Amino acid sequence: MAPSGTILEARDLCLRFGAVEALRSVSLRIEAGTIHALIGPNGAGKSSLLNCLSGFYRPWSGAVLFEGRDISALGPPRRAALGIARSFQGIQTYQGMTARENILSGFHCRMKGGMFAAMFRWPAAVREEEAFTARAEEIIDFLELEEHRHLVVGEMSYGLRKRVDLGRALALQPRILVMDEPMAGMSPEEKGDLARYILDIRDHFAIPVVLVEHDMEVVMDISDHVSVLEFGAVIAGGTPDEVRALTEYAHERGM
């Protein structure tokens, strides 16, 4: 059975860059077992909100809670160790390493043995390495990268590199996955593949997903909840059908 309840929560987040108010008392909840999309025009504060949730920005006020615990003071590495995985709009892979090596690098925050344990092949370190290797192969199979596991990432197509980037995020064994414009730059076929993987991450791995995405067709097809941001504030939220109806109503009224 999939877990229930709030996994990640923003409470009254405010963020400024000089005179620019990027976030204005933003509150939202990411529920277990859901895909929660953030939409809005450029400059609405969507990426700033993701950066606050994942620890790359420190809000001026407000709090971020993970499974009920206030994590506002924790940086990105500590949040990743808790289970908050992040993917970025730009590809963050190691271009000179293979797909398999890139995915294996994602296990770094789960390693318990130190450098000496690995160097001298202590039994515990060997067992840990074998477990990570097995898990990496599962991720490769899930993302249908079997034929590409030993290819250097820098020589791959854009769509395949995005898959490897997602695989490395999954190697963190996340409790929640935060994605910033995962479909950017993709062909329609590549978008369809990635949308399927995101749905499978929610359904088969029970990992909730919060994402910023500009492709409204994808958002409305795969999301369970949609929050609309404008000028740094949440102005609407609900199911895709509810948000679509609100948007159509506002358009008809010239709002």
Residue frames relative to the residue before (quaternion, step in Angstrom):
aa qw qx qy qz dx dy dz
M 1.0000 0.0000 0.0000 0.0000 0.00 0.00 0.00
A 0.4727 -0.6794 0.4832 0.2856 3.58 -0.94 0.92
P 0.5299 -0.6252 0.4567 0.3460 3.59 -1.05 0.68
S 0.2368 -0.7634 0.5833 0.1447 3.56 -1.21 0.49
G 0.6109 0.5623 -0.4163 0.3706 3.54 -1.30 0.29
T 0.6394 -0.5285 0.4063 0.3831 3.51 -1.38 0.09
I 0.2607 -0.7702 0.5660 0.1358 3.57 -0.83 1.02
L 0.8051 0.0315 0.0446 0.5906 3.57 0.81 -1.05
E 0.0224 -0.8187 0.5724 -0.0408 3.55 -0.87 0.97
A 0.1813 -0.7314 0.6468 0.1176 3.53 -1.16 0.76
R 0.0866 -0.8026 0.5898 0.0201 3.56 -0.89 0.99
D 0.8549 -0.1770 0.0880 0.4796 3.53 -0.61 1.23
L 0.1649 0.8142 -0.5376 0.1446 3.59 0.86 0.95
C 0.0293 -0.7632 0.6455 -0.0014 3.53 -1.01 0.97
L 0.0287 0.7974 -0.5988 0.0699 3.56 -0.93 0.93
R 0.0617 -0.7979 0.5996 0.0091 3.55 -0.92 0.95
F 0.1131 -0.7198 0.6764 0.1077 3.51 -1.32 0.55
G 0.7860 -0.1482 0.0535 0.5978 3.53 0.04 1.30
A 0.8079 -0.1904 0.1739 0.5299 3.56 -0.70 -1.12
V 0.5895 0.5877 -0.3621 0.4196 3.58 1.27 -0.20
E 0.2329 -0.7633 0.5916 0.1150 3.56 -0.77 1.08
A 0.2029 -0.8333 0.5055 0.0943 3.58 -0.04 1.31
L 0.7835 0.0727 -0.0305 0.6164 3.59 1.07 -0.77
R 0.1033 -0.8003 0.5903 0.0198 3.54 -0.94 0.97
S 0.8150 -0.2662 0.1296 0.4982 3.56 -0.22 1.34
V 0.1930 0.8050 -0.5299 0.1840 3.56 0.84 1.04
S 0.0280 0.7737 -0.6314 0.0442 3.54 -0.91 1.01
L 0.2180 0.7514 -0.6099 0.1260 3.55 -1.05 0.79
R 0.2617 -0.7496 0.5895 0.1484 3.53 -1.31 0.41
I 0.2135 -0.7381 0.6270 0.1287 3.54 -1.04 0.87
E 0.2218 -0.8126 0.5300 0.0976 3.55 -0.47 1.22
A 0.6075 -0.5544 0.4297 0.3727 3.55 -1.21 0.59
G 0.8344 0.2421 -0.1717 0.4645 3.54 -1.14 0.70
T 0.6501 0.5137 -0.3198 0.4596 3.60 1.18 0.38
I 0.2900 -0.6652 0.6465 0.2355 3.48 -1.44 0.24
H 0.0855 -0.8118 0.5772 -0.0228 3.55 -0.53 1.26
A 0.1455 -0.8166 0.5570 0.0420 3.57 -0.50 1.22
L 0.2078 -0.7335 0.6348 0.1260 3.54 -1.19 0.73
I 0.0091 0.8080 -0.5872 0.0475 3.57 -0.67 1.10
G 0.3165 0.7260 -0.5735 0.2095 3.53 -1.31 0.34
P 0.6539 -0.5271 0.3595 0.4066 3.60 -1.22 0.29
N 0.6640 -0.4613 0.3864 0.4438 3.55 -1.29 0.20
G 0.7910 0.2778 -0.2244 0.4968 3.54 -0.96 0.91
A 0.4581 0.7080 -0.4371 0.3127 3.59 1.25 0.12
G 0.5838 -0.5948 0.3706 0.4100 3.60 1.22 -0.42
K 0.3726 0.7658 -0.4655 0.2409 3.58 1.27 0.12
S 0.7146 0.4295 -0.2651 0.4843 3.60 0.75 -0.99
S 0.5967 0.5498 -0.3624 0.4586 3.59 1.09 -0.62
L 0.6419 0.5126 -0.3200 0.4720 3.57 1.02 -0.77
L 0.6391 0.5094 -0.3298 0.4726 3.61 0.94 -0.83
N 0.6623 0.5107 -0.3090 0.4528 3.59 0.96 -0.84
C 0.6326 0.5004 -0.3324 0.4887 3.58 1.12 -0.59
L 0.6536 0.5165 -0.3201 0.4512 3.59 0.97 -0.80
S 0.7650 0.3731 -0.1959 0.4870 3.59 0.99 -0.81
G 0.6118 -0.6301 0.3159 0.3590 3.59 1.29 0.15
F 0.5066 0.6591 -0.4323 0.3494 3.61 1.20 0.02
Y 0.7339 0.2230 -0.1793 0.6160 3.57 1.25 -0.40
R 0.2621 -0.7243 0.6135 0.1741 3.55 -1.17 0.65
P 0.3479 -0.7554 0.5064 0.2276 3.62 -0.45 1.10
W 0.5753 -0.5920 0.4406 0.3528 3.54 -1.21 0.56
S 0.7845 -0.0599 0.0473 0.6155 3.55 1.09 -0.69
G 0.5989 0.5358 -0.4303 0.4111 3.54 -1.28 0.36
A 0.3074 -0.7549 0.5570 0.1597 3.55 -1.30 0.02
V 0.2281 -0.7140 0.6421 0.1608 3.52 -1.35 0.51
L 0.1024 -0.8046 0.5846 0.0187 3.56 -0.78 1.06
F 0.1187 -0.7691 0.6257 0.0539 3.55 -1.00 0.90
E 0.8205 -0.1230 0.0072 0.5582 3.55 -0.51 1.26
G 0.7550 -0.4150 0.1868 0.4720 3.54 0.98 0.96
R 0.6445 0.5157 -0.3151 0.4684 3.59 1.26 -0.19
D 0.4220 -0.6968 0.5203 0.2562 3.56 -0.90 0.93
I 0.0430 -0.8191 0.5713 -0.0270 3.58 -0.55 1.21
S 0.2644 0.8228 -0.4772 0.1590 3.58 1.26 0.28
A 0.7146 0.4590 -0.2573 0.4609 3.59 1.05 -0.71
L 0.5879 0.6031 -0.3648 0.3970 3.61 1.24 -0.19
G 0.3992 -0.7083 0.5343 0.2312 3.56 -1.08 0.79
P 0.7630 -0.4008 0.2546 0.4387 3.60 -1.29 0.12
P 0.6686 0.4950 -0.3471 0.4330 3.68 0.79 -0.79
R 0.6600 0.5013 -0.3140 0.4632 3.59 0.96 -0.83
R 0.6573 0.4957 -0.3131 0.4734 3.58 1.00 -0.75
A 0.6167 0.5293 -0.3441 0.4702 3.59 1.05 -0.70
A 0.6500 0.5180 -0.3152 0.4581 3.58 0.99 -0.81
L 0.6390 0.5154 -0.3245 0.4699 3.58 1.13 -0.59
G 0.6262 -0.5566 0.3373 0.4292 3.57 1.18 -0.52
I 0.5163 0.5991 -0.4419 0.4234 3.60 1.20 0.45
A 0.0810 -0.8129 0.5767 0.0034 3.58 -0.26 1.27
R 0.1489 -0.8046 0.5739 0.0325 3.57 -1.02 0.86
S 0.0542 -0.7441 0.6625 0.0668 3.54 -1.09 0.77
F 0.3402 -0.7698 0.5193 0.1486 3.54 -1.09 0.81
Q 0.6606 -0.4915 0.3788 0.4226 3.54 -1.31 0.28
G 0.7135 0.3643 -0.2304 0.5523 3.57 0.98 -0.82
I 0.5311 -0.6393 0.4512 0.3250 3.57 -1.09 0.66
Q 0.1656 -0.8181 0.5492 0.0405 3.56 -0.76 1.10
T 0.3391 0.7490 -0.5015 0.2695 3.59 0.95 0.84
Y 0.4880 -0.5980 0.5370 0.3404 3.54 -1.39 0.19
Q 0.3555 -0.8083 0.4300 0.1880 3.54 -0.17 1.34
G 0.7165 0.4535 -0.2575 0.4633 3.61 1.09 -0.63
M 0.6381 0.5043 -0.3300 0.4793 3.59 1.27 0.05
T 0.5669 -0.5961 0.4404 0.3597 3.55 -1.22 0.42
A 0.6849 -0.4615 0.3594 0.4345 3.55 -1.32 0.22
R 0.6611 0.5130 -0.2994 0.4584 3.58 0.93 -0.91
E 0.6622 0.5011 -0.3064 0.4652 3.59 0.94 -0.86
N 0.6277 0.5329 -0.3346 0.4583 3.58 1.03 -0.76
I 0.6724 0.4850 -0.3003 0.4717 3.58 0.89 -0.88
L 0.6375 0.5229 -0.3292 0.4601 3.58 0.98 -0.78
S 0.6148 0.5621 -0.3569 0.4228 3.60 1.06 -0.67
G 0.5936 0.6017 -0.3557 0.3990 3.57 1.18 -0.46
F 0.6239 0.5614 -0.3374 0.4262 3.59 1.22 -0.34
H 0.3761 0.7819 -0.4591 0.1908 3.59 1.25 -0.11
C 0.7208 0.4427 -0.2785 0.4549 3.60 0.90 -0.82
R 0.6334 0.5069 -0.3391 0.4763 3.59 1.28 -0.02
M 0.5052 0.6659 -0.4223 0.3508 3.60 1.26 -0.15
K 0.2368 -0.7811 0.5666 0.1135 3.57 -0.92 0.95
G 0.6714 0.4739 -0.2941 0.4880 3.57 1.11 -0.63
G 0.4367 -0.7076 0.4954 0.2512 3.57 -1.14 0.58
M 0.7665 -0.3651 0.2662 0.4565 3.54 -1.34 -0.14
F 0.6761 0.4989 -0.3074 0.4465 3.59 0.92 -0.86
A 0.6168 0.5458 -0.3460 0.4495 3.57 1.04 -0.73
A 0.6794 0.4708 -0.2873 0.4840 3.56 0.99 -0.85
M 0.6491 0.5417 -0.3219 0.4262 3.58 0.96 -0.87
F 0.7745 0.3408 -0.1726 0.5043 3.57 0.93 -0.91
R 0.4301 -0.7481 0.4303 0.2647 3.54 1.34 0.33
W 0.1112 0.7939 -0.5828 0.1327 3.55 0.79 1.00
P 0.6497 -0.5686 0.3281 0.3834 3.62 -1.00 0.77
A 0.6569 0.5119 -0.3239 0.4489 3.59 0.90 -0.86
A 0.6564 0.5070 -0.3067 0.4668 3.58 1.02 -0.82
V 0.6322 0.5247 -0.3290 0.4656 3.59 1.03 -0.76
R 0.6589 0.5040 -0.3115 0.4635 3.58 0.92 -0.88
E 0.6434 0.5183 -0.3197 0.4639 3.56 1.02 -0.81
E 0.6485 0.5159 -0.3122 0.4646 3.57 0.96 -0.87
E 0.6529 0.5101 -0.3153 0.4628 3.59 0.95 -0.83
A 0.6469 0.5174 -0.3195 0.4601 3.58 1.00 -0.81
F 0.6649 0.4928 -0.3044 0.4716 3.58 0.96 -0.85
T 0.6375 0.5293 -0.3290 0.4529 3.58 0.99 -0.79
A 0.6500 0.5096 -0.3119 0.4696 3.57 0.98 -0.84
R 0.6624 0.4939 -0.3051 0.4735 3.56 0.96 -0.84
A 0.6218 0.5371 -0.3424 0.4557 3.60 1.02 -0.74
E 0.6466 0.5098 -0.3182 0.4698 3.58 1.01 -0.76
E 0.6150 0.5329 -0.3467 0.4664 3.60 1.07 -0.66
I 0.6525 0.5007 -0.3094 0.4772 3.57 1.00 -0.83
I 0.6229 0.5361 -0.3322 0.4630 3.58 0.99 -0.81
D 0.6621 0.4912 -0.3056 0.4764 3.59 0.93 -0.86
F 0.6499 0.5317 -0.3186 0.4398 3.58 0.92 -0.92
L 0.7508 0.3802 -0.1998 0.5018 3.59 0.95 -0.88
E 0.4149 -0.7459 0.4351 0.2866 3.58 1.33 0.22
L 0.3790 0.7207 -0.4754 0.3332 3.51 0.90 1.06
E 0.2677 0.8178 -0.4852 0.1553 3.59 1.26 0.22
E 0.7172 0.4509 -0.2581 0.4644 3.58 0.89 -0.92
H 0.7327 0.4252 -0.2120 0.4873 3.58 1.25 -0.36
R 0.3775 0.7819 -0.4553 0.1970 3.60 1.25 -0.07
H 0.7687 0.3476 -0.1897 0.5023 3.60 1.04 -0.71
L 0.4772 0.6507 -0.4518 0.3806 3.59 1.23 0.28
V 0.4915 -0.6287 0.5121 0.3177 3.55 -1.13 0.71
V 0.5225 -0.6893 0.4062 0.2947 3.56 -0.74 1.09
G 0.6325 0.5617 -0.3359 0.4143 3.59 0.99 -0.76
E 0.6901 0.4559 -0.2724 0.4916 3.59 1.23 -0.37
M 0.5424 0.6354 -0.3884 0.3887 3.59 1.30 0.00
S 0.5860 -0.5342 0.4655 0.3932 3.54 -1.34 0.24
Y 0.6801 -0.4991 0.3465 0.4102 3.55 -1.27 0.40
G 0.6696 0.5180 -0.3038 0.4370 3.58 0.89 -0.94
L 0.6605 0.4958 -0.3091 0.4716 3.59 0.98 -0.78
R 0.6364 0.5232 -0.3349 0.4573 3.58 1.01 -0.74
K 0.6190 0.5295 -0.3412 0.4690 3.58 1.09 -0.69
R 0.6292 0.5270 -0.3310 0.4657 3.58 1.07 -0.70
V 0.6404 0.5103 -0.3216 0.4753 3.57 0.99 -0.83
D 0.6238 0.5397 -0.3301 0.4589 3.58 1.01 -0.81
L 0.6511 0.4959 -0.3021 0.4887 3.57 1.01 -0.83
G 0.6337 0.5440 -0.3255 0.4434 3.58 1.02 -0.80
R 0.6501 0.5039 -0.3234 0.4678 3.56 0.99 -0.77
A 0.6211 0.5225 -0.3410 0.4743 3.60 1.07 -0.68
L 0.6603 0.5019 -0.3090 0.4654 3.59 0.99 -0.78
A 0.5918 0.5829 -0.3634 0.4219 3.59 1.16 -0.55
L 0.5736 0.5809 -0.3792 0.4357 3.59 1.22 -0.32
Q 0.3225 -0.7584 0.4920 0.2806 3.57 1.34 -0.19
P 0.0784 0.8804 -0.4652 0.0491 3.55 0.89 1.00
R 0.4057 -0.6487 0.5837 0.2718 3.49 -1.37 0.40
I 0.7697 0.0236 -0.0195 0.6377 3.56 1.31 -0.44
L 0.2390 -0.7687 0.5811 0.1198 3.56 -1.11 0.74
V 0.1430 -0.7856 0.6007 0.0387 3.56 -0.77 1.14
M 0.0230 -0.8339 0.5484 -0.0572 3.59 -0.55 1.19
D 0.1895 -0.7834 0.5869 0.0769 3.56 -0.86 1.05
E 0.8324 -0.2073 0.0701 0.5091 3.57 -0.45 1.31
P 0.0204 0.8512 -0.5240 0.0201 3.62 0.65 1.02
M 0.6972 0.4798 -0.2814 0.4522 3.62 1.12 -0.54
A 0.4141 0.7419 -0.4623 0.2538 3.62 1.24 -0.18
G 0.8469 0.1843 -0.1534 0.4746 3.55 -0.93 0.97
M 0.5651 0.6239 -0.3779 0.3855 3.59 1.24 0.02
S 0.5038 -0.6042 0.5218 0.3299 3.53 -1.28 0.47
P 0.6740 -0.4861 0.3461 0.4354 3.64 -1.18 0.31
E 0.6489 0.5113 -0.3234 0.4614 3.61 0.98 -0.78
E 0.6639 0.4945 -0.3041 0.4714 3.59 0.95 -0.85
K 0.6162 0.5355 -0.3415 0.4657 3.59 1.07 -0.70
G 0.6470 0.5239 -0.3195 0.4526 3.57 0.97 -0.84
D 0.6456 0.5142 -0.3171 0.4672 3.57 0.99 -0.82
L 0.6932 0.4776 -0.2911 0.4546 3.58 0.83 -0.96
A 0.6090 0.5425 -0.3502 0.4606 3.58 1.05 -0.71
R 0.6401 0.5184 -0.3210 0.4674 3.58 1.02 -0.77
Y 0.6516 0.5050 -0.3224 0.4653 3.59 0.96 -0.81
I 0.6419 0.5234 -0.3283 0.4540 3.61 0.98 -0.81
L 0.6416 0.5102 -0.3182 0.4762 3.58 0.99 -0.80
D 0.6631 0.4979 -0.3046 0.4687 3.58 0.99 -0.83
I 0.5950 0.5547 -0.3628 0.4545 3.60 1.07 -0.67
R 0.6750 0.4718 -0.2878 0.4888 3.57 0.99 -0.81
D 0.7613 0.4340 -0.2217 0.4277 3.56 0.73 -1.09
H 0.7882 0.3468 -0.1763 0.4768 3.60 0.82 -0.97
F 0.7522 0.3445 -0.2051 0.5229 3.59 1.09 -0.65
A 0.3378 -0.7699 0.4749 0.2601 3.59 1.34 -0.12
I 0.4213 0.6710 -0.4881 0.3661 3.58 1.03 0.86
P 0.3287 -0.7365 0.5486 0.2205 3.62 -0.62 1.02
V 0.2079 -0.7765 0.5883 0.0878 3.56 -1.17 0.65
V 0.0609 -0.7416 0.6654 0.0600 3.56 -1.07 0.80
L 0.0466 0.8321 -0.5459 0.0859 3.55 -0.68 1.06
V 0.2986 -0.6663 0.6504 0.2095 3.47 -1.37 0.53
E 0.1448 0.7952 -0.5737 0.1330 3.56 -0.77 1.00
H 0.3263 -0.7679 0.5257 0.1659 3.58 -0.98 0.92
D 0.5850 0.5549 -0.3843 0.4496 3.60 1.20 -0.28
M 0.2801 -0.8161 0.4842 0.1453 3.57 -0.11 1.31
E 0.5921 0.5614 -0.3765 0.4387 3.59 1.09 -0.56
V 0.6547 0.4939 -0.3028 0.4856 3.57 0.96 -0.87
V 0.6429 0.5395 -0.3249 0.4359 3.59 0.88 -0.97
M 0.7229 0.4492 -0.2577 0.4573 3.57 0.76 -1.01
D 0.6459 0.5343 -0.3198 0.4416 3.59 1.16 -0.55
I 0.8280 0.2943 -0.1227 0.4612 3.59 0.82 -0.93
S 0.6228 0.5915 -0.3487 0.3750 3.61 1.14 -0.43
D 0.3527 -0.6921 0.5867 0.2286 3.52 -1.29 0.52
H 0.7844 0.0632 -0.0098 0.6170 3.56 1.13 -0.73
V 0.1259 -0.7826 0.6080 0.0447 3.55 -1.07 0.82
S 0.1118 -0.7604 0.6369 0.0610 3.56 -0.97 0.94
V 0.2327 -0.7776 0.5749 0.1035 3.55 -0.91 1.00
L 0.1107 -0.7961 0.5939 0.0370 3.57 -0.78 1.08
E 0.0798 0.7633 -0.6394 0.0470 3.53 -1.18 0.69
F 0.8441 -0.0080 -0.0484 0.5339 3.56 -0.87 1.03
G 0.7411 -0.4661 0.2277 0.4263 3.55 0.92 0.97
A 0.7005 0.4147 -0.2686 0.5149 3.59 1.23 0.18
V 0.4500 -0.6389 0.5428 0.3079 3.56 -1.21 0.53
I 0.1268 -0.8321 0.5387 0.0357 3.57 -0.54 1.18
A 0.7963 0.0215 -0.0177 0.6043 3.61 1.24 -0.25
G 0.0666 0.7920 -0.6056 0.0394 3.54 -1.25 0.41
G 0.3424 0.7232 -0.5524 0.2335 3.53 -1.19 0.58
T 0.7194 -0.3545 0.3166 0.5065 3.54 -1.22 -0.42
P 0.6693 -0.4868 0.3461 0.4418 3.61 -1.16 0.29
D 0.6510 0.5115 -0.3260 0.4565 3.61 0.95 -0.79
E 0.6553 0.5079 -0.3185 0.4596 3.59 0.98 -0.83
V 0.6759 0.4803 -0.2978 0.4730 3.57 0.92 -0.87
R 0.6186 0.5345 -0.3457 0.4605 3.59 1.02 -0.73
A 0.6605 0.5033 -0.3088 0.4637 3.59 0.95 -0.87
L 0.6460 0.5146 -0.3195 0.4645 3.59 0.99 -0.83
T 0.6546 0.5212 -0.3059 0.4542 3.56 0.98 -0.89
E 0.6627 0.5008 -0.2991 0.4697 3.57 0.95 -0.89
Y 0.6363 0.5248 -0.3230 0.4641 3.58 1.04 -0.80
A 0.6642 0.5021 -0.3043 0.4627 3.57 0.92 -0.93
H 0.6390 0.5253 -0.3225 0.4601 3.58 1.03 -0.79
E 0.6553 0.5158 -0.3104 0.4563 3.58 0.97 -0.87
R 0.7095 0.4486 -0.2407 0.4873 3.56 1.09 -0.79
G 0.4595 -0.6995 0.4350 0.3322 3.56 1.29 -0.11
M 0.3846 0.7417 -0.4642 0.2941 3.56 1.20 0.54
